[in-house]
Amino acid sequence: MALIEMKGITKVYRMGEEDVQALRGVALVIEKGEYVAIMGPSGSGKSTLMNLIGCLDTPTAGSYLLNGNEVERMSDDDLAAIRNREIGFVFQTFNLLPRTTAIAQVELPLVYSGVPKRERHQRAIEVLDAVGLSDRMTHQPSELSGGQRQRVAVARALINRPSLILADEPTGNLDSKTGADIMALFDTLNRRGNTIVLVTHEEDVAEHARRIVRILDGRVVDDRMSSKSRSAAPAAARPEIPPA
């Protein structure tokens, strides 16, 4: 079973007296363990597609299965539950609370999930260590660099052991060296078995993915392996790291 399976996805927004069709019959399948970049110019529909993949919105028509769950039939409460359970979000603006330590930021999704304090604290320590921030756990965002803040956001995305990491322009607010470090972290996470969908307008960022899907005028116009993936030698499948 594919992790993401979209068929005939249409999204129409009502803008005053006019209907605007943001997506026009999109079909997209993403398997578990894939690393996919979604690209497109402003107004192409890529942000709408990202919102649908992330269960932040539902399609006007069509079918969307996320890990076997029929997203298009869900209520707002169901969508919130599946976002917390299945998806880890990484945003361009980090979305960190200003006066909260790194470890408390990372624990937050587990608070919403009702995980006991001792367990969520231990899991937060583990994921912060995994992203290279074991020495910054008690620091607040103002005490962290941009790259460190994004690593906190990545750790927070990983804490619920989601089926999917959805990253929206994750290097957009970073300098080129720090952005490269964050993309190297995504490469590592994918090698460990995490499924990653990356939304970007930058070609060099998209080339970190194994596959690039291009959107134009609400349609998928190209879907192929990245040059990085084409040039790589075949590798054995890597098993997912079992939960701690």
N, C-alpha and C positions, 0 to 999 in steps of 0.2 A: 504493500500500500504506500502510495506517495505521501509525503508530508503535506504538500500543497497541491491541490488539484482544482483548477478553475476552468469552467466551461461556459462560453457564451456570456461573459461578464459585461454588463452594461451599467453605466451610472449616468443618471440625468439629474441635473440641478435646476431648480426653478429660480430664475433671476428676473424678478419683476414680472413682466408679461411674457417673458421668453424662456423656453427650455434650452439648457445648454447640455450637450451630450459630451461628457468628459471621457467616457470609455465606450468603445463600440465593439462588443462581441469578443472580448479578450479571452484567449485560451492559454493557460500556463500550467505546467506541471513541474514541480521541484521535488526531487527525491531527498530522503534523509541523508545528511552528510554532505550535501552540495554546498558550493560557495558561488553565489550568483549576484552579479551586479545588474541593476536596472538603471538605464540611462535614457535621457530624452531632454529636449529643450524646454524652456518655460512654456507652459500651456499644453504640453504634449499629453498629459494625463498620468505622468509617473507618480506625482504626489497623491493623486486620487487612488492609484493602484496600491501605493504603499499603505494608505489608510485602510483600504479593504483587506490587504494581506495582514495588517496588524490588528484587525477587528476593531478599529476605531470608527468604522462605518460599515454599512451593509449595501450590497448591490441593488440597483433598481430591478435588474433581471439577471438570470443566469444562476449557476451553481458554484459554490465554493466549499470544498471540504478541507479542513485543517486538521490533520492527524485523525481523519475519520469523522470529525464533527461538522455538521451541516450549519455553517456560519450564517447563511442567508435567512435561516428560520429562527435565529436567536433573538431574545429580548435584550434590552439594555443591561439587565442584571447578568444574563448569561454571557453577554459579550465581555463585561467586566471580569467575570470569573475566568473565562478562557484566556483573556489577556494576561491575567496574573499567573495562570497555570502553565500556559504554553509558550508565551512570548517574552523575551527579554529585549527591552528597547534601549538603544543608544542614540542620543540626539546630538546635533551640532552644538547646541548651547549648554550641554552637560545636564541641565535641570537638577542641580544640587541645591539643597537647603543651605542658606548662607551661614548659619551659626550652629551647624551640626557636624560632629566629627565624621571622618570617613567611615569608620566601622558602623556608626549609627545610620548613616545614609544607606549603606549596603544591607543592613538588617531590615530596613523598612518594608520591603515586599513580604518578608516572612512574618512581620507583625500583622499585616493584612490577612495572611494565610492562617493565622492562629498558631504558629509554631512556638513552642515553649522557649523562654528566654535563653536558657543554657544552650539549647541546640542551635538557635539562630545566631548566637554569639560565636559559637565554634565554627559554624559554616561560614560566617562573615570573615573570620580570621583566615580560613582556608582559601577563600576566593581572592581576598586581598593579597595573600601571599602568592597566589597563582598569577596575578597581574603585576607582581613586583613591587607591592606597596606595604610589605610587612613592617617597614620602619616609619610609615606615615598614618597608621591606623587612628591615632588620636588627634590628627590635624584637621582643622576646619578648612573649607575651600579657600579662604583668603590666605592661608598658609601653604597652599599648594600651587605648583605651576599649572599651566593649561594642560599639558600632557598628563600630569598626575591627576587632575580633575577628571579628564576623560577616562583614565584607568579606573578611577572610582566608579564612574558611570558604567564601565564595562563589567566591573565586579558586581555591581548591583544588578545588571542584566543577567548575570550568570547564577545568582544566588538561589533562584527557584528551580535550577536545573531545567531550563525551558527546552522545548522541542526546537525552537527557532530563535536566533538572534537577529533582530531587525535594526539595521543601522542607517540613519538618515544623515547624510553628509557628515560623517563622524570626524573628518579632518578640517571642516570648513572654517573653524576658529583657531586653527593651529598653524604655526610656522612650518616650513617644509620639512625640516629635520624631525620635529616632534610628530608631524603627521606621518612621516615614514615609520617612526617608532610604533605608532598606534596601528598602522597597517601591518607591521611585522607581528604585532600581538594578535591581530585577527587571523593572520596566516597560521600562527601557532595553534590558535583555538580550533581552526578548521582541521588541521592535521590531527588534533586530538578527537575529532569526531563531531564537533558542533556544526550544525547547519546555519549558514549565514546568508542573509539577503541584504545587500548593500545598495542604497539609493544614492546616486551621485551624478554630477554633471562633469566630473573631471576624468579624462581618459586614463591618466596615469594611476589614479585610484582604482578605477574599474578593472585595470589590467591585473590587479592583485587577485581578482576572482578567477574561478575556473571557467566561468560561462558568463556571457554578457547578453542581456535582453534589452533591445532598443525599442522605445515607444515613440510614436509620432501620430498626432491627431487622434489619439484615443485607441490606437491599434498597435499590436506587436508587428514591427516591420523587419526585425532581424533578431535571430536567436542562435548564437553559435558559441563554440569554445573560445576562450580568450587566447591571445598569442602565447601567454605564459603557459597555459594548459597544453596548447598544441606542441610547444617546444620541450615540454617536460617528458622525461622518459616514463614509461608505464610503471606504476607503483602498486604494490599489493594493497588491498583494502585495509584501512586502519580501524580496528575496533574502537568503539566509544569507551571512554574511561568510565568504569562503574562508579555509581554514587558512593560517596564516603559513608 
